[in-house]
């Protein structure tokens, strides 16, 4: 999005008010390496060059796929997810799980990945953890399907309900990125460490990420525990309530700053 976009400029002002600023990471320039001209070194270099060319070709394919996904509209994106075979998760899934809710929502909840019941129904958070998520939303006057969209880092169920592998999350990343770009939520809630790690590109502990604002591009992000974790650790519900109150107050501030 260009800096001349009025929405971009307005959102930048809102983020400044909230104390959120972009994070930049400098790249190391690196110095050129010395060249070994011995015959064996040249042969090794040829093999390495071929390997690098293959790697570059693979990277180019992934970049082209991502660029294509980022040009899709909502219905085309849904169809692409439904037919995706970009990683091995497609081999064991019953159904893809695109997400559910209002495609123009102010709130976006992002979980880890589908479980067995989600794989069977094609809808995220429909088991016990889903019922708890509905209760969490109701606690801050929200309801599934009304001004909320719910999705996951990966759109297919990892076998045994394990965490998505990094390459699996990477293959699904363009889909989530495009969902976020099309929805343009005012606030994202990352449910659990896997969601937080992938959205924020960090390996920090969930406890260290709670109770403060983060940023995905120009969108504020709040991190809390996954509902499935709460089913196993009831005392953590008090901390989630704090996170939800923080999210509600943040949304109130965002809405006030827009008006």
Secondary structure, 3 states (H helix, E strand, C coil): CCCCCHHHHHHHHHHHHHCCCCCCCCCCCCCCCCCCCCHHHHHHHHHHHHHHHHHHHHHHHHHHHHHHHCCCCHHHHHHHHHCCCCCHHHHCCCCCCCCEECCCCCEEEEECCCCHHHHHHCCCCCCHHHHHHHHHHHHCCCECCECEEEEECCCCCCHHHCCCCHHHHHHHHHHHHHHHHHHCCCEEEEECHHHHHHHHCCCCCHHHHCCCCEEECCEEEEEECCHHHHHHCHHHHHHHHHHHHHHHHHHHHHHHHHC
